[in-house]
Amino acid sequence: MSTENKTIPYKIYLEENEMPKTWYNLRADMKNKPAPLLNPATLQPMTAEELSAVFCDELVKQELDNDTRDYPIPQEIQDFYKMYRPSPLVRAYCLEKKLQTPAKIYYKFEGNNTSGSHKLNSAIAQAYYAKMQGLKGVTTETGAGQWGTALSMACSYFGLDCKVFMVKVSYEQKPFRREVMRTYGASVVPSPSDTTQVGRKILAEFPGTTGSLGCAISEAVETAVSNPGYRYVLGSVLNQVLLHQSVIGMESKIAMDKYGIVPDVIIGCAGGGSNLGGLIAPFMGEKLRGERDYQFIAVEPASCPSLTRGRFAYDFCDTGKVCPMAKMYTLGSGFIPSPNHAGGLRYHGMSSILSQLYDDGYMEARSVEQTSVFRAAEEFARVEGILPAPESSHAIRVAIDEALKCKETGEEKTILFGLTGTGYFDLVAYEKFHNGEMSDYIPSDEDLQKSFATLPKVIG
Amino acid sequence: MSTENKTIPYKIYLEENEMPKTWYNLRADMKNKPAPLLNPATLQPMTAEELSAVFCDELVKQELDNDTRDYPIPQEIQDFYKMYRPSPLVRAYCLEKKLQTPAKIYYKFEGNNTSGSHKLNSAIAQAYYAKMQGLKGVTTETGAGQWGTALSMACSYFGLDCKVFMVKVSYEQKPFRREVMRTYGASVVPSPSDTTQVGRKILAEFPGTTGSLGCAISEAVETAVSNPGYRYVLGSVLNQVLLHQSVIGMESKIAMDKYGIVPDVIIGCAGGGSNLGGLIAPFMGEKLRGERDYQFIAVEPASCPSLTRGRFAYDFCDTGKVCPMAKMYTLGSGFIPSPNHAGGLRYHGMSSILSQLYDDGYMEARSVEQTSVFRAAEEFARVEGILPAPESSHAIRVAIDEALKCKETGEEKTILFGLTGTGYFDLVAYEKFHNGEMSDYIPSDEDLQKSFATLPKVIG
């Protein structure tokens, strides 16, 4: 190609008129579609009507739509994207030099916005559809606060009320993200709270509890369902979220095509799958359509290994078991990562789309231990400047490993990885790492047997 | 101009080949040059030889050079700039809409790097010249840690040792930036420390002291002077720093020229002057040469009003009085901002270059109170997405005020302001603001008389 000889800049920014106008729905090209969500009471596929009590109508449509390939991005969302997108596609010249690798390393950096991550891509879409539906507001849960921050920003932009249930221990110990959310006008409630039935029940049973994500989800869903004009929104796992996050991969592909770059390996960290699913989407589409082959690697923490050690089965999405059931790679909804696990990526399951693709052999998965992840984070920060989030650093770890393999073999592979966000709110973990107080943890087979026992028995 | 009809994108990014290749030395176009630094012992202008005991040779040359207009940016620094520059010039469409102003508002955003501010522009230059001189490392002081972080990143890139003396109270109460610095391999010492004579002396006299910037400067200078292969570096105030920071204004001007945009008003926050001096440099150059007129507004905290209420006189640059003396607008080296002052911009004096320009009538200055600054910060964050640093929010305050004036008068002014950085490490202050616990403070005339009494008597 004539474009192949262009000098590759350190950072490739698309022009505004080159930015994607559509999201890409990967499901349209999947032969084996992801399994449908099930109603936990009837074990029948959730209908649009059932889902619309919890989610916005348009998002329900997106969630259930396995066929439409391209979704036009509404102009209002395109305009919001212009405030922090396109995100740069960066050539990691300095990391390559440091590693002395013949590999060419690129990363798509999603951290240049106040939410500090890619989460904003879907938050703004979900807030938009809530606004279009004439809703008053939305509810959600948040752990450390990354998703809650993104949603607060999106709701502030559209003038929607935003109620965030924040796991109590995070609310108290990580006040900074809470203050960012308050800056954007969100009401942030420590969970469990006395504002919901389920919260009051849990507080009565366990007066000293510091909360859990499962409980916060239950409170957020109850609040949405019992308040007219409110719906519940979620930042990962769901098909709709992967659809919105396809903007990451679309931009990456447009930028790479512009310079004639073809990645051999595409690497992303995987918790619920929102970033990985978005990053790989258009490349995976080409692979599914038989147009071009790529190697995809999902990277997960060894302490929460849903793809590498989980089961592909229907499971509850939340510990409270109030949400629909999903077929996915899962450790069981009773799985709780070791307390020494520092980063995110602690969800017990994985996006149904990615689970299906993994099960069908289109994607690999690797698990990595957290001290090696922080070593990669520090090495990356020192040469590339950016202080990465622990989650993103899982992808850095494997990107470095792959580049070092190229050094051994002499292969000049082109590696693309997703740098999902910044670590400015994760410095307690960095401090532990610097002080040598960070340890690794791999759940034993017995641990996993116990959490697998929380899988529903009735369906395979 | 034909360019005037181009649609202005939300964000203007220069291409790599459009980025500035030179820094602009504003002094070359000043009729009244900034007064020279004086040796506090002899009251004679500091010679290059005297200065080179403390600073790197090339930086001494830059410090003393009032004549060379354009300094080529060394290729290694240009390469580093490419990792986080060009910084975007953003059209604040959403803020304009929110304010319903006919004004056109632009901001140059310097926060998209791990140091979180423009400080990196000079840190990398100073580290480069230290490396070129074959030095082992550099020393500096830091308060909350913004400058220390930038310098740590720069030193890590060039493999230089970096010793940061961090005011003890910040070291203990603001551990996050300390951890960022450690990630980049810097050694961070709480000041006062027992590693220096001056530190030990102060610890003996005031065993419970929590430290001060003045003391940290003294320790950093002593360490540089007494360790072979080390020099001291400083992040603001100095002429050399303004030279490096001219990259902000150069990029802004190139981007504006490209789209045929001419600012009427240029606004920047002013502490020591590094950002303001850099932002306005090429525009001020045109004004000094009589080519075009602009209105320049320096914005400072009402609690530390060096331009609006200070005296234009020779003063000590540090409370320890070990550094050369500078002629500047100053409140006296004994001035300490009220403890309720939240943001930075707490230096008692102001860059000699900016002081001279202000005294010659080329620039205005305004002081603003901190609760109004945080109100502006929050208003900005909610529509433009970015969570601004308290320092930067001083400029936002006045930009909003000017835009609202345009709303009254109907004038379609073009406003450019400097958004120097992000507020991710300032959330304790945001929390105070949200909780209604933030107050304003304006020093009384008596307060200022007391601090003016610390001015040296011998020279006017």
Boltz contact constraints between the chains, C-beta under 6 A:
constraints:
  - contact:
      token1: [A, 9]
      token2: [B, 16]
      max_distance: 6.0
  - contact:
      token1: [A, 10]
      token2: [B, 82]
      max_distance: 6.0
  - contact:
      token1: [A, 10]
      token2: [B, 83]
      max_distance: 6.0
  - contact:
      token1: [A, 13]
      token2: [B, 13]
      max_distance: 6.0
  - contact:
      token1: [A, 16]
      token2: [B, 9]
      max_distance: 6.0
  - contact:
      token1: [A, 82]
      token2: [B, 10]
      max_distance: 6.0
  - contact:
      token1: [A, 83]
      token2: [B, 10]
      max_distance: 6.0
  - contact:
      token1: [A, 83]
      token2: [B, 385]
      max_distance: 6.0
  - contact:
      token1: [A, 84]
      token2: [B, 385]
      max_distance: 6.0
  - contact:
      token1: [A, 112]
      token2: [B, 112]
      max_distance: 6.0
  - contact:
      token1: [A, 114]
      token2: [B, 385]
      max_distance: 6.0
  - contact:
      token1: [A, 114]
      token2: [B, 386]
      max_distance: 6.0
  - contact:
      token1: [A, 114]
      token2: [B, 387]
      max_distance: 6.0
  - contact:
      token1: [A, 153]
      token2: [B, 385]
      max_distance: 6.0
  - contact:
      token1: [A, 156]
      token2: [B, 382]
      max_distance: 6.0
  - contact:
      token1: [A, 176]
      token2: [B, 427]
      max_distance: 6.0
  - contact:
      token1: [A, 179]
      token2: [B, 427]
      max_distance: 6.0
  - contact:
      token1: [A, 179]
      token2: [B, 430]
      max_distance: 6.0
  - contact:
      token1: [A, 179]
      token2: [B, 431]
      max_distance: 6.0
  - contact:
      token1: [A, 182]
      token2: [B, 434]
      max_distance: 6.0
  - contact:
      token1: [A, 183]
      token2: [B, 378]
      max_distance: 6.0
  - contact:
      token1: [A, 183]
      token2: [B, 381]
      max_distance: 6.0
  - contact:
      token1: [A, 183]
      token2: [B, 430]
      max_distance: 6.0
  - contact:
      token1: [A, 184]
      token2: [B, 382]
      max_distance: 6.0
  - contact:
      token1: [A, 378]
      token2: [B, 183]
      max_distance: 6.0
  - contact:
      token1: [A, 381]
      token2: [B, 183]
      max_distance: 6.0
  - contact:
      token1: [A, 382]
      token2: [B, 156]
      max_distance: 6.0
  - contact:
      token1: [A, 382]
      token2: [B, 184]
      max_distance: 6.0
  - contact:
      token1: [A, 385]
      token2: [B, 83]
      max_distance: 6.0
  - contact:
      token1: [A, 385]
      token2: [B, 84]
      max_distance: 6.0
  - contact:
      token1: [A, 385]
      token2: [B, 114]
      max_distance: 6.0
  - contact:
      token1: [A, 385]
      token2: [B, 153]
      max_distance: 6.0
  - contact:
      token1: [A, 386]
      token2: [B, 114]
      max_distance: 6.0
  - contact:
      token1: [A, 387]
      token2: [B, 114]
      max_distance: 6.0
  - contact:
      token1: [A, 424]
      token2: [B, 424]
      max_distance: 6.0
  - contact:
      token1: [A, 427]
      token2: [B, 176]
      max_distance: 6.0
  - contact:
      token1: [A, 427]
      token2: [B, 179]
      max_distance: 6.0
  - contact:
      token1: [A, 430]
      token2: [B, 179]
      max_distance: 6.0
  - contact:
      token1: [A, 430]
      token2: [B, 183]
      max_distance: 6.0
  - contact:
      token1: [A, 431]
      token2: [B, 179]
      max_distance: 6.0
  - contact:
      token1: [A, 434]
      token2: [B, 182]
      max_distance: 6.0
